[in-house]
Amino acid sequence: MAMAGLFILSLGGSVLLLALAPAGVQGSRIIGGKAVAPHSRPFIASIQMDGQHVCGGFLVWPKWVMTAAHCPIPRHNPLVRVVLGAHRLEDPERSQQVFSVVESIAHPRYNPSSVDNDIRLLKLNESATLNKYVKRIRLPQPDVDLKPGTVCYVLGWGDTSNYGDRPSELMETGTTIIKRSLCRTLWRGKVSSNMMCGASRNATLQGVCAGDSGGPLIFKGKVYGIVSFSGQRCGDRRHPDIYTKISNYIDWTKTKTKTKTKTKTKTKTKTKTKTKTKTKTKTKTKTKTKTKTKTKTKTKTKTKTDPPAHRASRSWAGFYPPLITLITDGS
């Protein structure tokens, strides 16, 4: 079996290690697919280097994007950006939100040779604004496996043929989950329990290749897999597409993103306490005013009973109240 190799992409003078894939794979592509309705997949992300799409990804929390570990996305690099809310990457769509990357966390047990544990989290420089163009996608429950025969879909902006044809819009294709034991045989043992396999139901070339890497494998509104690697001939079911099994990494994902959640909760509590204090002060002022008004009434009554000679000597200073101003093992 061909060993995995590194592909190098030159973008505007910068060199990028684009993807790990079996030797001979060229470019990135959705094969045998079709264009999706514009903005119907609002969780999809385009990870770009120097303005060029290099890997896919998907929004799992407002400030976090999940992708493949073999996409070597550096942090604090002005050439790297993550684009959400896109359909046509070449068009300056108003729906698009663009971010830089402040943290790039590959799984600590990621193995470039076997491509095992191929998962990465990207922390954006600020939270995405969730709307009809940008939404997060739900993660599966821990250790859930899709049964063989389950039909899923996968999407990306990669090439649409083995000859380097590029799409003008986001593309999608179907894929069917196959038994892990069969997949291991076809890949000569290169498939671990952290991987899932998908292939075309028939002889039609249908599937993904290296640069669709990091994109989502979707079933019933949840993301179950991350595009990892595929065969030398894209979409050929004799070498099924391989996806990282996300359900094996739920605890790791929560651990890496929990700091953000804690900070947010703390801030909310502080704000509530401040509001309560303000309300108390207002109540106190109101009570004081009422007391003074009562005194005024009492005095007026008393004045009426005083002899006429004493009325002129009464002082009324201080009697005017103040004004009160708010996310089946097939082996």
TORKOL-4160 file (C-alpha; in steps of 0.2 Angstrom, whole numbers, padded with zeros to 4 digits, m for minus):
331
<pt num="1" X="0000" Y="0000" Z="0000"/>
<pt num="2" X="0006" Y="0018" Z="m0004"/>
<pt num="3" X="0012" Y="0027" Z="0011"/>
<pt num="4" X="0005" Y="0044" Z="0016"/>
<pt num="5" X="0014" Y="0059" Z="0009"/>
<pt num="6" X="0014" Y="0078" Z="0012"/>
<pt num="7" X="0007" Y="0089" Z="m0002"/>
<pt num="8" X="0014" Y="0107" Z="m0003"/>
<pt num="9" X="0004" Y="0121" Z="m0010"/>
<pt num="10" X="0012" Y="0138" Z="m0015"/>
<pt num="11" X="0001" Y="0152" Z="m0012"/>
<pt num="12" X="0007" Y="0170" Z="m0017"/>
<pt num="13" X="0025" Y="0166" Z="m0012"/>
<pt num="14" X="0020" Y="0157" Z="0004"/>
<pt num="15" X="0022" Y="0138" Z="0006"/>
<pt num="16" X="0008" Y="0129" Z="0015"/>
<pt num="17" X="0008" Y="0110" Z="0019"/>
<pt num="18" X="m0010" Y="0107" Z="0013"/>
<pt num="19" X="m0015" Y="0090" Z="0017"/>
<pt num="20" X="m0009" Y="0072" Z="0021"/>
<pt num="21" X="m0016" Y="0059" Z="0009"/>
<pt num="22" X="m0010" Y="0043" Z="0000"/>
<pt num="23" X="0003" Y="0047" Z="m0013"/>
<pt num="24" X="m0004" Y="0052" Z="m0030"/>
<pt num="25" X="m0019" Y="0062" Z="m0024"/>
<pt num="26" X="m0020" Y="0079" Z="m0031"/>
<pt num="27" X="m0030" Y="0094" Z="m0025"/>
<pt num="28" X="m0046" Y="0094" Z="m0016"/>
<pt num="29" X="m0063" Y="0090" Z="m0023"/>
<pt num="30" X="m0080" Y="0084" Z="m0020"/>
<pt num="31" X="m0083" Y="0071" Z="m0033"/>
<pt num="32" X="m0100" Y="0066" Z="m0041"/>
<pt num="33" X="m0109" Y="0080" Z="m0031"/>
<pt num="34" X="m0120" Y="0095" Z="m0034"/>
<pt num="35" X="m0121" Y="0113" Z="m0028"/>
<pt num="36" X="m0131" Y="0116" Z="m0012"/>
<pt num="37" X="m0145" Y="0129" Z="m0011"/>
<pt num="38" X="m0136" Y="0145" Z="m0006"/>
<pt num="39" X="m0133" Y="0147" Z="0013"/>
<pt num="40" X="m0142" Y="0130" Z="0017"/>
<pt num="41" X="m0127" Y="0124" Z="0026"/>
<pt num="42" X="m0124" Y="0138" Z="0038"/>
<pt num="43" X="m0111" Y="0129" Z="0049"/>
<pt num="44" X="m0098" Y="0127" Z="0035"/>
<pt num="45" X="m0081" Y="0136" Z="0036"/>
<pt num="46" X="m0068" Y="0140" Z="0023"/>
<pt num="47" X="m0051" Y="0140" Z="0031"/>
<pt num="48" X="m0040" Y="0151" Z="0020"/>
<pt num="49" X="m0021" Y="0155" Z="0017"/>
<pt num="50" X="m0017" Y="0171" Z="0008"/>
<pt num="51" X="m0035" Y="0172" Z="0002"/>
<pt num="52" X="m0035" Y="0154" Z="m0005"/>
<pt num="53" X="m0046" Y="0140" Z="0002"/>
<pt num="54" X="m0036" Y="0126" Z="0008"/>
<pt num="55" X="m0046" Y="0116" Z="0021"/>
<pt num="56" X="m0064" Y="0115" Z="0026"/>
<pt num="57" X="m0071" Y="0116" Z="0044"/>
<pt num="58" X="m0087" Y="0118" Z="0053"/>
<pt num="59" X="m0093" Y="0129" Z="0068"/>
<pt num="60" X="m0096" Y="0119" Z="0084"/>
<pt num="61" X="m0097" Y="0134" Z="0096"/>
<pt num="62" X="m0098" Y="0153" Z="0092"/>
<pt num="63" X="m0079" Y="0155" Z="0095"/>
<pt num="64" X="m0073" Y="0137" Z="0089"/>
<pt num="65" X="m0071" Y="0129" Z="0073"/>
<pt num="66" X="m0067" Y="0110" Z="0071"/>
<pt num="67" X="m0056" Y="0104" Z="0057"/>
<pt num="68" X="m0043" Y="0090" Z="0053"/>
<pt num="69" X="m0026" Y="0090" Z="0062"/>
<pt num="70" X="m0017" Y="0087" Z="0046"/>
<pt num="71" X="m0022" Y="0105" Z="0040"/>
<pt num="72" X="m0008" Y="0114" Z="0049"/>
<pt num="73" X="m0016" Y="0130" Z="0053"/>
<pt num="74" X="m0005" Y="0142" Z="0063"/>
<pt num="75" X="m0011" Y="0154" Z="0075"/>
<pt num="76" X="m0008" Y="0173" Z="0075"/>
<pt num="77" X="m0004" Y="0172" Z="0057"/>
<pt num="78" X="m0010" Y="0187" Z="0047"/>
<pt num="79" X="m0011" Y="0176" Z="0031"/>
<pt num="80" X="m0024" Y="0164" Z="0039"/>
<pt num="81" X="m0042" Y="0167" Z="0040"/>
<pt num="82" X="m0058" Y="0158" Z="0043"/>
<pt num="83" X="m0073" Y="0163" Z="0033"/>
<pt num="84" X="m0091" Y="0159" Z="0039"/>
<pt num="85" X="m0108" Y="0162" Z="0030"/>
<pt num="86" X="m0101" Y="0159" Z="0013"/>
<pt num="87" X="m0108" Y="0151" Z="m0003"/>
<pt num="88" X="m0097" Y="0158" Z="m0017"/>
<pt num="89" X="m0080" Y="0161" Z="m0011"/>
<pt num="90" X="m0075" Y="0172" Z="m0025"/>
<pt num="91" X="m0089" Y="0184" Z="m0022"/>
<pt num="92" X="m0089" Y="0197" Z="m0007"/>
<pt num="93" X="m0105" Y="0191" Z="0000"/>
<pt num="94" X="m0113" Y="0202" Z="0014"/>
<pt num="95" X="m0117" Y="0186" Z="0023"/>
<pt num="96" X="m0099" Y="0182" Z="0026"/>
<pt num="97" X="m0090" Y="0184" Z="0043"/>
<pt num="98" X="m0071" Y="0184" Z="0043"/>
<pt num="99" X="m0060" Y="0179" Z="0058"/>
<pt num="100" X="m0042" Y="0176" Z="0062"/>
<pt num="101" X="m0036" Y="0161" Z="0072"/>
<pt num="102" X="m0029" Y="0164" Z="0090"/>
<pt num="103" X="m0028" Y="0146" Z="0095"/>
<pt num="104" X="m0024" Y="0130" Z="0084"/>
<pt num="105" X="m0026" Y="0114" Z="0095"/>
<pt num="106" X="m0022" Y="0098" Z="0086"/>
<pt num="107" X="m0026" Y="0082" Z="0096"/>
<pt num="108" X="m0010" Y="0077" Z="0107"/>
<pt num="109" X="m0010" Y="0060" Z="0100"/>
<pt num="110" X="m0012" Y="0065" Z="0081"/>
<pt num="111" X="0000" Y="0053" Z="0071"/>
<pt num="112" X="0005" Y="0061" Z="0054"/>
<pt num="113" X="0011" Y="0044" Z="0048"/>
<pt num="114" X="m0005" Y="0034" Z="0052"/>
<pt num="115" X="m0016" Y="0050" Z="0051"/>
<pt num="116" X="m0024" Y="0043" Z="0067"/>
<pt num="117" X="m0033" Y="0056" Z="0079"/>
<pt num="118" X="m0035" Y="0068" Z="0065"/>
<pt num="119" X="m0044" Y="0082" Z="0073"/>
<pt num="120" X="m0040" Y="0100" Z="0077"/>
<pt num="121" X="m0049" Y="0115" Z="0086"/>
<pt num="122" X="m0047" Y="0133" Z="0080"/>
<pt num="123" X="m0052" Y="0147" Z="0092"/>
<pt num="124" X="m0057" Y="0162" Z="0083"/>
<pt num="125" X="m0052" Y="0180" Z="0088"/>
<pt num="126" X="m0070" Y="0184" Z="0092"/>
<pt num="127" X="m0087" Y="0175" Z="0093"/>
<pt num="128" X="m0097" Y="0173" Z="0077"/>
<pt num="129" X="m0113" Y="0182" Z="0076"/>
<pt num="130" X="m0126" Y="0168" Z="0074"/>
<pt num="131" X="m0140" Y="0172" Z="0061"/>
<pt num="132" X="m0148" Y="0163" Z="0046"/>
<pt num="133" X="m0131" Y="0163" Z="0037"/>
<pt num="134" X="m0120" Y="0157" Z="0051"/>
<pt num="135" X="m0125" Y="0143" Z="0064"/>
<pt num="136" X="m0116" Y="0130" Z="0074"/>
<pt num="137" X="m0119" Y="0112" Z="0071"/>
<pt num="138" X="m0122" Y="0099" Z="0084"/>
<pt num="139" X="m0110" Y="0086" Z="0089"/>
<pt num="140" X="m0115" Y="0068" Z="0092"/>
<pt num="141" X="m0116" Y="0059" Z="0109"/>
<pt num="142" X="m0100" Y="0051" Z="0115"/>
<pt num="143" X="m0094" Y="0034" Z="0107"/>
<pt num="144" X="m0109" Y="0033" Z="0095"/>
<pt num="145" X="m0105" Y="0024" Z="0079"/>
<pt num="146" X="m0116" Y="0025" Z="0063"/>
<pt num="147" X="m0122" Y="0008" Z="0057"/>
<pt num="148" X="m0116" Y="0001" Z="0040"/>
<pt num="149" X="m0128" Y="0007" Z="0026"/>
<pt num="150" X="m0131" Y="0024" Z="0034"/>
<pt num="151" X="m0132" Y="0037" Z="0020"/>
<pt num="152" X="m0123" Y="0053" Z="0025"/>
<pt num="153" X="m0118" Y="0068" Z="0015"/>
<pt num="154" X="m0101" Y="0078" Z="0014"/>
<pt num="155" X="m0098" Y="0095" Z="0007"/>
<pt num="156" X="m0084" Y="0107" Z="0002"/>
<pt num="157" X="m0077" Y="0119" Z="m0010"/>
<pt num="158" X="m0064" Y="0107" Z="m0018"/>
<pt num="159" X="m0061" Y="0102" Z="m0036"/>
<pt num="160" X="m0075" Y="0093" Z="m0044"/>
<pt num="161" X="m0065" Y="0081" Z="m0055"/>
<pt num="162" X="m0049" Y="0072" Z="m0055"/>
<pt num="163" X="m0043" Y="0085" Z="m0067"/>
<pt num="164" X="m0043" Y="0100" Z="m0056"/>
<pt num="165" X="m0059" Y="0108" Z="m0060"/>
<pt num="166" X="m0064" Y="0120" Z="m0047"/>
<pt num="167" X="m0082" Y="0124" Z="m0042"/>
<pt num="168" X="m0089" Y="0142" Z="m0041"/>
<pt num="169" X="m0100" Y="0137" Z="m0026"/>
<pt num="170" X="m0102" Y="0125" Z="m0011"/>
<pt num="171" X="m0104" Y="0107" Z="m0017"/>
<pt num="172" X="m0111" Y="0092" Z="m0008"/>
<pt num="173" X="m0112" Y="0073" Z="m0012"/>
<pt num="174" X="m0119" Y="0058" Z="m0003"/>
<pt num="175" X="m0109" Y="0044" Z="0004"/>
<pt num="176" X="m0113" Y="0027" Z="0013"/>
<pt num="177" X="m0106" Y="0020" Z="0029"/>
<pt num="178" X="m0097" Y="0003" Z="0026"/>
<pt num="179" X="m0091" Y="m0010" Z="0039"/>
<pt num="180" X="m0075" Y="m0005" Z="0047"/>
<pt num="181" X="m0069" Y="m0023" Z="0045"/>
<pt num="182" X="m0071" Y="m0022" Z="0026"/>
<pt num="183" X="m0063" Y="m0005" Z="0026"/>
<pt num="184" X="m0048" Y="m0012" Z="0035"/>
<pt num="185" X="m0046" Y="m0025" Z="0022"/>
<pt num="186" X="m0048" Y="m0013" Z="0007"/>
<pt num="187" X="m0035" Y="m0001" Z="0016"/>
<pt num="188" X="m0024" Y="m0016" Z="0021"/>
<pt num="189" X="m0025" Y="m0012" Z="0040"/>
<pt num="190" X="m0024" Y="0007" Z="0039"/>
<pt num="191" X="m0041" Y="0010" Z="0048"/>
<pt num="192" X="m0041" Y="0012" Z="0067"/>
<pt num="193" X="m0056" Y="0012" Z="0079"/>
<pt num="194" X="m0055" Y="0032" Z="0078"/>
<pt num="195" X="m0060" Y="0031" Z="0060"/>
<pt num="196" X="m0076" Y="0029" Z="0049"/>
<pt num="197" X="m0077" Y="0024" Z="0031"/>
<pt num="198" X="m0089" Y="0030" Z="0017"/>
<pt num="199" X="m0090" Y="0025" Z="m0001"/>
<pt num="200" X="m0102" Y="0026" Z="m0016"/>
<pt num="201" X="m0116" Y="0013" Z="m0017"/>
<pt num="202" X="m0111" Y="0009" Z="m0035"/>
<pt num="203" X="m0097" Y="0011" Z="m0048"/>
<pt num="204" X="m0100" Y="0030" Z="m0049"/>
<pt num="205" X="m0085" Y="0040" Z="m0044"/>
<pt num="206" X="m0092" Y="0049" Z="m0028"/>
<pt num="207" X="m0084" Y="0056" Z="m0013"/>
<pt num="208" X="m0069" Y="0067" Z="m0007"/>
<pt num="209" X="m0051" Y="0070" Z="m0008"/>
<pt num="210" X="m0037" Y="0078" Z="0002"/>
<pt num="211" X="m0041" Y="0096" Z="0002"/>
<pt num="212" X="m0059" Y="0094" Z="0006"/>
<pt num="213" X="m0050" Y="0089" Z="0022"/>
<pt num="214" X="m0058" Y="0095" Z="0038"/>
<pt num="215" X="m0075" Y="0096" Z="0031"/>
<pt num="216" X="m0090" Y="0088" Z="0039"/>
<pt num="217" X="m0099" Y="0071" Z="0037"/>
<pt num="218" X="m0117" Y="0075" Z="0041"/>
<pt num="219" X="m0131" Y="0064" Z="0047"/>
<pt num="220" X="m0148" Y="0070" Z="0053"/>
<pt num="221" X="m0142" Y="0087" Z="0057"/>
<pt num="222" X="m0127" Y="0082" Z="0067"/>
<pt num="223" X="m0108" Y="0080" Z="0062"/>
<pt num="224" X="m0101" Y="0063" Z="0064"/>
<pt num="225" X="m0085" Y="0064" Z="0055"/>
<pt num="226" X="m0071" Y="0075" Z="0048"/>
<pt num="227" X="m0064" Y="0072" Z="0031"/>
<pt num="228" X="m0047" Y="0064" Z="0034"/>
<pt num="229" X="m0040" Y="0055" Z="0018"/>
<pt num="230" X="m0045" Y="0045" Z="0003"/>
<pt num="231" X="m0038" Y="0035" Z="m0011"/>
<pt num="232" X="m0027" Y="0039" Z="m0026"/>
<pt num="233" X="m0042" Y="0040" Z="m0037"/>
<pt num="234" X="m0055" Y="0051" Z="m0029"/>
<pt num="235" X="m0072" Y="0044" Z="m0026"/>
<pt num="236" X="m0067" Y="0026" Z="m0030"/>
<pt num="237" X="m0076" Y="0014" Z="m0019"/>
<pt num="238" X="m0061" Y="0002" Z="m0019"/>
<pt num="239" X="m0053" Y="0014" Z="m0007"/>
<pt num="240" X="m0066" Y="0021" Z="0004"/>
<pt num="241" X="m0065" Y="0039" Z="0010"/>
<pt num="242" X="m0059" Y="0040" Z="0028"/>
<pt num="243" X="m0067" Y="0051" Z="0042"/>
<pt num="244" X="m0061" Y="0055" Z="0059"/>
<pt num="245" X="m0075" Y="0048" Z="0071"/>
<pt num="246" X="m0080" Y="0063" Z="0081"/>
<pt num="247" X="m0089" Y="0054" Z="0095"/>
<pt num="248" X="m0073" Y="0047" Z="0101"/>
<pt num="249" X="m0067" Y="0065" Z="0105"/>
<pt num="250" X="m0082" Y="0073" Z="0114"/>
<pt num="251" X="m0073" Y="0074" Z="0131"/>
<pt num="252" X="m0057" Y="0081" Z="0124"/>
<pt num="253" X="m0067" Y="0094" Z="0114"/>
<pt num="254" X="m0076" Y="0100" Z="0130"/>
<pt num="255" X="m0060" Y="0101" Z="0140"/>
<pt num="256" X="m0052" Y="0112" Z="0127"/>
<pt num="257" X="m0066" Y="0124" Z="0126"/>
<pt num="258" X="m0073" Y="0124" Z="0144"/>
<pt num="259" X="m0063" Y="0140" Z="0149"/>
<pt num="260" X="m0073" Y="0151" Z="0138"/>
<pt num="261" X="m0090" Y="0145" Z="0146"/>
<pt num="262" X="m0084" Y="0148" Z="0164"/>
<pt num="263" X="m0078" Y="0166" Z="0160"/>
<pt num="264" X="m0095" Y="0170" Z="0152"/>
<pt num="265" X="m0105" Y="0164" Z="0167"/>
<pt num="266" X="m0095" Y="0174" Z="0179"/>
<pt num="267" X="m0098" Y="0190" Z="0170"/>
<pt num="268" X="m0117" Y="0188" Z="0170"/>
<pt num="269" X="m0117" Y="0185" Z="0189"/>
<pt num="270" X="m0108" Y="0201" Z="0192"/>
<pt num="271" X="m0120" Y="0211" Z="0182"/>
<pt num="272" X="m0135" Y="0205" Z="0191"/>
<pt num="273" X="m0128" Y="0210" Z="0208"/>
<pt num="274" X="m0125" Y="0228" Z="0202"/>
<pt num="275" X="m0143" Y="0230" Z="0196"/>
<pt num="276" X="m0150" Y="0224" Z="0213"/>
<pt num="277" X="m0139" Y="0237" Z="0222"/>
<pt num="278" X="m0146" Y="0251" Z="0211"/>
<pt num="279" X="m0164" Y="0246" Z="0214"/>
<pt num="280" X="m0162" Y="0246" Z="0233"/>
<pt num="281" X="m0155" Y="0264" Z="0233"/>
<pt num="282" X="m0171" Y="0270" Z="0223"/>
<pt num="283" X="m0183" Y="0262" Z="0235"/>
<pt num="284" X="m0174" Y="0271" Z="0250"/>
<pt num="285" X="m0176" Y="0288" Z="0242"/>
<pt num="286" X="m0194" Y="0285" Z="0239"/>
<pt num="287" X="m0198" Y="0281" Z="0257"/>
<pt num="288" X="m0189" Y="0297" Z="0263"/>
<pt num="289" X="m0200" Y="0307" Z="0251"/>
<pt num="290" X="m0216" Y="0300" Z="0258"/>
<pt num="291" X="m0211" Y="0304" Z="0276"/>
<pt num="292" X="m0208" Y="0322" Z="0271"/>
<pt num="293" X="m0224" Y="0324" Z="0263"/>
<pt num="294" X="m0233" Y="0318" Z="0278"/>
<pt num="295" X="m0225" Y="0331" Z="0289"/>
<pt num="296" X="m0230" Y="0344" Z="0277"/>
<pt num="297" X="m0249" Y="0339" Z="0279"/>
<pt num="298" X="m0247" Y="0339" Z="0298"/>
<pt num="299" X="m0240" Y="0356" Z="0299"/>
<pt num="300" X="m0254" Y="0363" Z="0288"/>
<pt num="301" X="m0267" Y="0356" Z="0299"/>
<pt num="302" X="m0258" Y="0363" Z="0314"/>
<pt num="303" X="m0257" Y="0381" Z="0306"/>
<pt num="304" X="m0276" Y="0382" Z="0305"/>
<pt num="305" X="m0278" Y="0381" Z="0323"/>
<pt num="306" X="m0264" Y="0393" Z="0328"/>
<pt num="307" X="m0269" Y="0411" Z="0332"/>
<pt num="308" X="m0268" Y="0423" Z="0318"/>
<pt num="309" X="m0254" Y="0433" Z="0326"/>
<pt num="310" X="m0242" Y="0418" Z="0325"/>
<pt num="311" X="m0244" Y="0413" Z="0307"/>
<pt num="312" X="m0231" Y="0426" Z="0300"/>
<pt num="313" X="m0217" Y="0419" Z="0311"/>
<pt num="314" X="m0218" Y="0401" Z="0304"/>
<pt num="315" X="m0203" Y="0396" Z="0293"/>
<pt num="316" X="m0208" Y="0384" Z="0278"/>
<pt num="317" X="m0190" Y="0380" Z="0273"/>
<pt num="318" X="m0187" Y="0361" Z="0270"/>
<pt num="319" X="m0205" Y="0357" Z="0268"/>
<pt num="320" X="m0204" Y="0355" Z="0249"/>
<pt num="321" X="m0200" Y="0337" Z="0244"/>
<pt num="322" X="m0185" Y="0334" Z="0233"/>
<pt num="323" X="m0188" Y="0328" Z="0215"/>
<pt num="324" X="m0184" Y="0310" Z="0211"/>
<pt num="325" X="m0175" Y="0309" Z="0196"/>
<pt num="326" X="m0163" Y="0259" Z="0177"/>
<pt num="327" X="m0118" Y="0094" Z="0109"/>
<pt num="328" X="m0114" Y="0003" Z="0080"/>
<pt num="329" X="m0097" Y="m0001" Z="0079"/>
<pt num="330" X="m0097" Y="m0010" Z="0062"/>
<pt num="331" X="m0081" Y="m0020" Z="0066"/>
